[in-house]
Amino acid sequence: MIQKQTQIKINLPLKLKAKLKRRAEEYDLTLAGYMKHLLMMDLKSGIPVYHLSKRSIEALKQAKIDEKNGKLHEITDINEFFAKMIK
């Protein structure tokens, strides 16, 4: 069975590319093959869970308080909203 494939282009610092290439050679893999391996291993470990920073948690708490106190305003026209910000 032939699977459809796509190409992905990424930019890496030269030192990182050299390090990855050396590691790939240790396993007798091409750089692309090694990177595919890394991606598959990452996907096997499941979906990563990211946690909010303390700053974001505090901002969320404040937003909930502002919402409860009626201090939030609905944006119905994004162009008008940004125009007011520029003034």
N, CA, C and O of each residue as an XYZ file, in Angstrom:
348
protein
N       0.839     -1.178      0.000
C       0.000      0.000      0.000
C       0.883      1.241      0.000
O       1.801      1.357      0.812
N       0.607      2.155     -0.901
C       1.378      3.384     -0.997
C       0.684      4.464     -0.182
O      -0.504      4.731     -0.363
N       1.444      5.082      0.719
C       0.888      6.160      1.527
C       1.233      7.500      0.901
O       2.338      7.695      0.396
N       0.284      8.415      0.939
C       0.568      9.762      0.465
C       1.546     10.410      1.434
O       1.477     10.193      2.644
N       2.448     11.199      0.891
C       3.435     11.864      1.721
C       3.497     13.347      1.383
O       3.015     13.787      0.339
N       4.086     14.083      2.267
C       4.286     15.507      2.057
C       5.682     15.869      2.533
O       6.313     15.110      3.269
N       6.157     17.022      2.116
C       7.458     17.499      2.562
C       7.254     18.626      3.556
O       6.298     19.397      3.465
N       8.172     18.705      4.502
C       8.162     19.780      5.478
C       9.531     20.433      5.443
O      10.554     19.750      5.498
N       9.551     21.747      5.352
C      10.816     22.473      5.358
C      10.962     23.157      6.715
O      10.052     23.848      7.171
N      12.109     22.960      7.353
C      12.375     23.654      8.607
C      13.745     24.305      8.519
O      14.637     23.818      7.823
N      13.895     25.382      9.214
C      15.177     26.065      9.291
C      15.801     25.759     10.643
O      15.158     25.902     11.684
N      17.051     25.338     10.618
C      17.776     25.011     11.840
C      19.087     25.785     11.877
O      19.677     26.061     10.832
N      19.542     26.135     13.066
C      20.883     26.694     13.162
C      21.892     25.641     12.688
O      21.687     24.444     12.886
N      22.973     26.094     12.066
C      23.957     25.163     11.512
C      24.512     24.206     12.559
O      24.723     23.028     12.269
N      24.749     24.693     13.765
C      25.302     23.835     14.824
C      24.325     22.731     15.208
O      24.725     21.594     15.456
N      23.049     23.072     15.253
C      22.043     22.064     15.590
C      21.944     21.016     14.492
O      21.844     19.823     14.776
N      21.973     21.457     13.245
C      21.915     20.510     12.128
C      23.103     19.557     12.188
O      22.942     18.351     12.001
N      24.293     20.090     12.448
C      25.496     19.253     12.527
C      25.368     18.235     13.660
O      25.750     17.075     13.504
N      24.833     18.668     14.789
C      24.654     17.773     15.930
C      23.660     16.657     15.602
O      23.890     15.490     15.920
N      22.546     17.040     14.958
C      21.552     16.047     14.554
C      22.123     15.058     13.547
O      21.856     13.859     13.621
N      22.909     15.570     12.607
C      23.495     14.709     11.583
C      24.457     13.701     12.210
O      24.455     12.524     11.847
N      25.278     14.168     13.153
C      26.200     13.242     13.847
C      25.423     12.163     14.595
O      25.792     10.989     14.566
N      24.342     12.572     15.268
C      23.536     11.601     16.017
C      22.903     10.601     15.064
O      22.870      9.405     15.355
N      22.396     11.078     13.918
C      21.795     10.198     12.918
C      22.813      9.183     12.433
O      22.491      8.006     12.274
N      24.034      9.628     12.198
C      25.089      8.730     11.713
C      25.425      7.655     12.744
O      25.786      6.536     12.378
N      25.309      7.989     14.034
C      25.552      6.998     15.089
C      24.595      5.816     14.950
O      24.946      4.684     15.283
N      23.391      6.080     14.460
C      22.382      5.039     14.276
C      22.308      4.552     12.834
O      21.407      3.798     12.466
N      23.255      4.987     12.033
C      23.311      4.620     10.622
C      22.024      5.023      9.896
O      21.487      4.271      9.082
N      21.548      6.226     10.211
C      20.353      6.763      9.588
C      20.688      8.047      8.836
O      21.680      8.715      9.126
N      19.849      8.370      7.875
C      19.958      9.678      7.240
C      19.407     10.704      8.225
O      18.737     10.347      9.195
N      19.687     11.956      7.975
C      19.149     13.011      8.836
C      17.622     12.972      8.812
O      16.985     13.063      9.861
N      17.031     12.838      7.624
C      15.568     12.778      7.502
C      15.014     11.563      8.252
O      14.000     11.668      8.941
N      15.675     10.421      8.117
C      15.225      9.213      8.795
C      15.278      9.362     10.310
O      14.377      8.923     11.024
N      16.346      9.987     10.786
C      16.489     10.204     12.230
C      15.397     11.144     12.738
O      14.818     10.913     13.799
N      15.121     12.200     11.982
C      14.092     13.151     12.400
C      12.706     12.503     12.383
O      11.882     12.789     13.252
N      12.441     11.633     11.405
C      11.170     10.893     11.384
C      11.057     10.039     12.644
O      10.002      9.979     13.275
N      12.164      9.377     13.001
C      12.197      8.544     14.207
C      11.862      9.386     15.443
O      11.051      8.980     16.276
N      12.495     10.568     15.555
C      12.234     11.436     16.707
C      10.766     11.848     16.774
O      10.162     11.866     17.847
N      10.203     12.175     15.617
C       8.789     12.568     15.591
C       7.886     11.422     16.005
O       6.940     11.619     16.767
N       8.169     10.228     15.510
C       7.333      9.071     15.870
C       7.438      8.770     17.362
O       6.441      8.438     18.002
N       8.635      8.885     17.910
C       8.807      8.634     19.346
C       8.038      9.681     20.163
O       7.441      9.359     21.190
N       8.059     10.912     19.704
C       7.342     11.975     20.399
C       5.838     11.710     20.353
O       5.146     11.888     21.355
N       5.335     11.288     19.205
C       3.904     11.017     19.074
C       3.479      9.823     19.916
O       2.350      9.786     20.407
N       4.362      8.846     20.090
C       4.046      7.688     20.929
C       3.848      8.095     22.379
O       3.066      7.477     23.101
N       4.555      9.131     22.805
C       4.493      9.529     24.210
C       3.186     10.249     24.545
O       2.946     10.587     25.705
N       2.351     10.483     23.554
C       1.057     11.102     23.812
C       1.071     12.594     23.571
O       2.089     13.177     23.197
N      -0.054     13.183     23.788
C      -0.212     14.613     23.572
C       0.367     15.345     24.773
O       0.004     15.053     25.913
N       1.265     16.294     24.526
C       1.851     17.017     25.659
C       0.819     17.894     26.358
O      -0.116     18.396     25.735
N       1.005     18.065     27.636
C       0.127     18.918     28.427
C       0.924     20.146     28.822
O       1.992     20.042     29.425
N       0.400     21.296     28.480
C       1.066     22.546     28.822
C       0.285     23.222     29.940
O      -0.946     23.216     29.941
N       0.998     23.794     30.874
C       0.371     24.458     32.004
C       0.533     25.962     31.871
O       1.544     26.452     31.367
N      -0.478     26.686     32.331
C      -0.414     28.137     32.299
C       0.643     28.639     33.277
O       0.879     28.043     34.328
N       1.265     29.741     32.905
C       2.214     30.380     33.815
C       1.433     31.058     34.936
O       0.224     31.257     34.826
N       2.127     31.408     36.009
C       1.472     32.113     37.120
C       0.873     33.424     36.632
O      -0.210     33.820     37.062
N       1.586     34.095     35.729
C       1.096     35.367     35.185
C      -0.217     35.164     34.423
O      -1.149     35.956     34.561
N      -0.282     34.101     33.620
C      -1.501     33.824     32.855
C      -2.657     33.437     33.771
O      -3.803     33.812     33.521
N      -2.361     32.694     34.824
C      -3.405     32.302     35.781
C      -3.979     33.540     36.453
O      -5.193     33.657     36.618
N      -3.104     34.465     36.840
C      -3.574     35.702     37.485
C      -4.406     36.534     36.503
O      -5.424     37.109     36.888
N      -3.978     36.601     35.236
C      -4.733     37.352     34.226
C      -6.100     36.728     34.017
O      -7.090     37.444     33.860
N      -6.170     35.401     34.012
C      -7.448     34.706     33.858
C      -8.373     34.989     35.043
O      -9.564     35.240     34.857
N      -7.828     34.948     36.254
C      -8.626     35.246     37.444
C      -9.189     36.658     37.371
O     -10.357     36.893     37.679
N      -8.329     37.608     36.952
C      -8.778     38.999     36.850
C      -9.856     39.141     35.775
O     -10.822     39.881     35.961
N      -9.698     38.446     34.665
C     -10.694     38.509     33.589
C     -12.041     37.968     34.065
O     -13.088     38.505     33.703
N     -12.018     36.914     34.868
C     -13.270     36.361     35.399
C     -13.943     37.351     36.342
O     -15.166     37.489     36.339
N     -13.138     38.040     37.151
C     -13.678     39.061     38.060
C     -14.275     40.204     37.238
O     -15.380     40.668     37.519
N     -13.536     40.652     36.220
C     -14.024     41.733     35.358
C     -15.327     41.338     34.648
O     -16.233     42.157     34.495
N     -15.404     40.092     34.223
C     -16.623     39.618     33.561
C     -17.801     39.655     34.538
O     -18.892     40.114     34.200
N     -17.562     39.170     35.736
C     -18.608     39.138     36.759
C     -19.093     40.553     37.097
O     -20.278     40.759     37.363
N     -18.176     41.524     37.085
C     -18.510     42.906     37.428
C     -18.963     43.727     36.230
O     -19.164     44.935     36.354
N     -19.128     43.087     35.064
C     -19.631     43.779     33.890
C     -18.640     44.746     33.253
O     -19.048     45.679     32.561
N     -17.367     44.540     33.474
C     -16.349     45.445     32.938
C     -15.872     45.066     31.538
O     -15.087     45.797     30.934
N     -16.337     43.934     31.019
C     -15.903     43.504     29.693
C     -16.875     44.016     28.636
O     -18.067     44.169     28.899
N     -16.357     44.278     27.446
C     -17.173     44.789     26.355
C     -17.067     43.845     25.161
O     -15.982     43.382     24.808
N     -18.213     43.571     24.549
C     -18.232     42.714     23.371
C     -17.699     43.480     22.166
O     -18.060     44.638     21.954
N     -16.849     42.844     21.386
C     -16.314     43.451     20.164
C     -17.149     42.927     19.007
O     -17.152     41.731     18.717
N     -17.860     43.845     18.348
C     -18.705     43.440     17.227
C     -18.095     43.834     15.887
O     -18.443     43.269     14.850
N     -17.179     44.810     15.911
C     -16.522     45.262     14.677
C     -15.022     45.348     14.939
O     -14.548     46.285     15.582
N     -14.294     44.382     14.445
C     -12.860     44.308     14.732
C     -12.093     45.504     14.170
O     -11.140     45.977     14.790
N     -12.506     45.994     12.995
C     -11.835     47.160     12.399
C     -12.015     48.397     13.273
O     -11.074     49.164     13.478
N     -13.217     48.584     13.780
C     -13.490     49.705     14.666
C     -12.681     49.580     15.966
O     -12.157     50.570     16.477
N     -12.590     48.374     16.481
C     -11.830     48.117     17.697
C     -10.368     48.534     17.532
O      -9.816     49.233     18.381
N      -9.745     48.098     16.429
C      -8.345     48.435     16.209
C      -8.163     49.916     15.887
O      -7.144     50.506     16.248
N      -9.129     50.516     15.220
C      -9.047     51.935     14.914
C      -9.035     52.752     16.212
O      -8.299     53.733     16.321
N      -9.844     52.350     17.185
C      -9.874     53.036     18.477
C      -8.544     52.846     19.225
O      -8.102     53.743     19.942
N      -7.923     51.700     19.059
C      -6.650     51.442     19.744
C      -5.545     52.343     19.221
O      -4.663     52.752     19.975
N      -5.592     52.656     17.924
C      -4.554     53.459     17.288
C      -4.644     54.918     17.738
O      -3.629     55.609     17.826
N      -5.860     55.380     18.020
C      -6.063     56.790     18.398
C      -5.415     57.129     19.709
O      -5.497     58.271     20.161
